[in-house]
Amino acid sequence: PPTTPPPTSGCTATYRVTGSWQGGFQGELVVRNAGSAAITGWTVGWTFPDGQQITQLWGGTATQTGATVSVRDAGWNGALGAGATATAGFLGSTTGANTAPATVTCTAR
């Protein structure tokens, strides 16, 4: 008999710079539930290539150790149905180039 595959879970994240100025920038993360099952939370990670620092974040909680950044949902925006999105924004500082991270990961909970 035919079987129904189990629902898939997972998320994707998009990083983009929405504004920049001498020594600083504003960025945005868009997290999308790419699976067919709801998720209860998400964590996005990346490594800054040019020594950038997160100075303020909204829509999540950021942890930065050196160049490695981890952003976890804020609780109220963690649960996402299939295809749904959540957005987090941040301000950052930079002392030179502001190259976007080569890879942005997203882990669903």
TIMIVEX-884209 format. One record per residue (C-alpha): residue number from 1; y, z, x. Coordinates in Angstrom, 1 decimal. Last residue first. Layout:
<node num="NUM" py="Y" pz="Z" px="X"/>
...
end
This chain:
<node num="109" py="23.0" pz="16.9" px="14.1"/>
<node num="108" py="24.2" pz="13.5" px="15.3"/>
<node num="107" py="24.9" pz="12.7" px="19.0"/>
<node num="106" py="27.6" pz="10.2" px="19.9"/>
<node num="105" py="28.1" pz="8.6" px="23.3"/>
<node num="104" py="31.2" pz="6.8" px="24.7"/>
<node num="103" py="30.7" pz="4.6" px="27.7"/>
<node num="102" py="33.1" pz="2.8" px="30.0"/>
<node num="101" py="35.9" pz="5.4" px="29.3"/>
<node num="100" py="39.3" pz="3.9" px="28.8"/>
<node num="99" py="41.5" pz="3.3" px="31.8"/>
<node num="98" py="44.7" pz="5.3" px="31.9"/>
<node num="97" py="45.9" pz="4.6" px="35.4"/>
<node num="96" py="48.1" pz="7.1" px="37.1"/>
<node num="95" py="48.7" pz="10.8" px="36.7"/>
<node num="94" py="47.3" pz="11.2" px="33.2"/>
<node num="93" py="47.8" pz="13.6" px="30.4"/>
<node num="92" py="46.1" pz="13.6" px="27.0"/>
<node num="91" py="46.9" pz="14.0" px="23.3"/>
<node num="90" py="44.1" pz="13.9" px="20.8"/>
<node num="89" py="42.9" pz="12.6" px="17.5"/>
<node num="88" py="39.7" pz="13.0" px="15.5"/>
<node num="87" py="38.4" pz="10.7" px="12.8"/>
<node num="86" py="35.4" pz="10.9" px="10.5"/>
<node num="85" py="33.4" pz="8.0" px="9.1"/>
<node num="84" py="30.8" pz="7.4" px="6.3"/>
<node num="83" py="28.1" pz="4.7" px="6.6"/>
<node num="82" py="25.3" pz="7.1" px="5.5"/>
<node num="81" py="26.8" pz="10.4" px="4.4"/>
<node num="80" py="28.8" pz="12.5" px="6.9"/>
<node num="79" py="28.9" pz="16.2" px="7.3"/>
<node num="78" py="30.9" pz="17.2" px="10.4"/>
<node num="77" py="34.5" pz="16.9" px="9.0"/>
<node num="76" py="35.0" pz="20.4" px="7.7"/>
<node num="75" py="33.1" pz="21.8" px="10.7"/>
<node num="74" py="35.6" pz="20.7" px="13.3"/>
<node num="73" py="33.2" pz="18.1" px="14.8"/>
<node num="72" py="32.4" pz="18.5" px="18.5"/>
<node num="71" py="34.2" pz="16.8" px="21.3"/>
<node num="70" py="32.7" pz="16.7" px="24.8"/>
<node num="69" py="34.6" pz="15.5" px="27.9"/>
<node num="68" py="33.5" pz="15.0" px="31.5"/>
<node num="67" py="36.2" pz="14.3" px="34.0"/>
<node num="66" py="36.3" pz="17.9" px="35.4"/>
<node num="65" py="34.8" pz="20.1" px="32.7"/>
<node num="64" py="36.4" pz="19.3" px="29.3"/>
<node num="63" py="35.5" pz="21.0" px="26.0"/>
<node num="62" py="37.1" pz="19.7" px="22.8"/>
<node num="61" py="36.8" pz="21.0" px="19.3"/>
<node num="60" py="37.4" pz="18.6" px="16.4"/>
<node num="59" py="39.8" pz="17.1" px="13.9"/>
<node num="58" py="42.8" pz="17.8" px="16.2"/>
<node num="57" py="43.0" pz="17.8" px="20.0"/>
<node num="56" py="45.6" pz="18.9" px="22.5"/>
<node num="55" py="45.9" pz="18.6" px="26.3"/>
<node num="54" py="42.8" pz="16.4" px="27.1"/>
<node num="53" py="43.0" pz="15.5" px="30.8"/>
<node num="52" py="42.8" pz="12.2" px="32.5"/>
<node num="51" py="41.3" pz="12.0" px="36.0"/>
<node num="50" py="41.0" pz="8.2" px="36.1"/>
<node num="49" py="37.5" pz="7.4" px="35.0"/>
<node num="48" py="37.3" pz="9.8" px="32.1"/>
<node num="47" py="33.7" pz="10.7" px="31.2"/>
<node num="46" py="32.5" pz="10.5" px="27.6"/>
<node num="45" py="31.0" pz="12.6" px="24.8"/>
<node num="44" py="31.0" pz="12.8" px="21.1"/>
<node num="43" py="29.2" pz="15.6" px="19.1"/>
<node num="42" py="28.3" pz="15.3" px="15.5"/>
<node num="41" py="27.5" pz="17.4" px="12.4"/>
<node num="40" py="25.5" pz="17.6" px="9.2"/>
<node num="39" py="24.2" pz="14.1" px="9.1"/>
<node num="38" py="23.3" pz="12.1" px="6.0"/>
<node num="37" py="20.4" pz="9.6" px="6.2"/>
<node num="36" py="20.6" pz="5.8" px="6.5"/>
<node num="35" py="22.0" pz="5.9" px="10.0"/>
<node num="34" py="25.2" pz="4.6" px="11.6"/>
<node num="33" py="27.2" pz="7.7" px="10.6"/>
<node num="32" py="30.5" pz="6.7" px="12.1"/>
<node num="31" py="32.8" pz="8.7" px="14.4"/>
<node num="30" py="36.3" pz="7.4" px="15.0"/>
<node num="29" py="38.0" pz="8.9" px="18.0"/>
<node num="28" py="41.7" pz="8.5" px="18.5"/>
<node num="27" py="44.0" pz="8.7" px="21.5"/>
<node num="26" py="47.6" pz="9.6" px="22.4"/>
<node num="25" py="48.9" pz="9.2" px="26.0"/>
<node num="24" py="50.6" pz="10.9" px="28.9"/>
<node num="23" py="52.2" pz="10.7" px="32.3"/>
<node num="22" py="54.8" pz="8.0" px="31.5"/>
<node num="21" py="54.1" pz="7.0" px="27.9"/>
<node num="20" py="51.1" pz="5.9" px="25.8"/>
<node num="19" py="50.1" pz="5.2" px="22.3"/>
<node num="18" py="47.0" pz="4.6" px="20.1"/>
<node num="17" py="44.4" pz="4.7" px="22.9"/>
<node num="16" py="40.9" pz="4.0" px="21.6"/>
<node num="15" py="37.5" pz="5.6" px="21.5"/>
<node num="14" py="34.9" pz="4.5" px="19.0"/>
<node num="13" py="31.9" pz="6.6" px="18.2"/>
<node num="12" py="28.4" pz="5.8" px="16.8"/>
<node num="11" py="26.1" pz="8.1" px="14.9"/>
<node num="10" py="22.4" pz="8.6" px="14.3"/>
<node num="9" py="19.9" pz="9.2" px="11.6"/>
<node num="8" py="17.2" pz="7.0" px="10.2"/>
<node num="7" py="15.6" pz="7.5" px="6.8"/>
<node num="6" py="11.8" pz="7.4" px="6.9"/>
<node num="5" py="10.2" pz="4.0" px="6.3"/>
<node num="4" py="9.0" pz="3.3" px="2.8"/>
<node num="3" py="5.3" pz="2.4" px="2.7"/>
<node num="2" py="3.6" pz="-0.5" px="1.1"/>
<node num="1" py="0.0" pz="0.0" px="0.0"/>
end
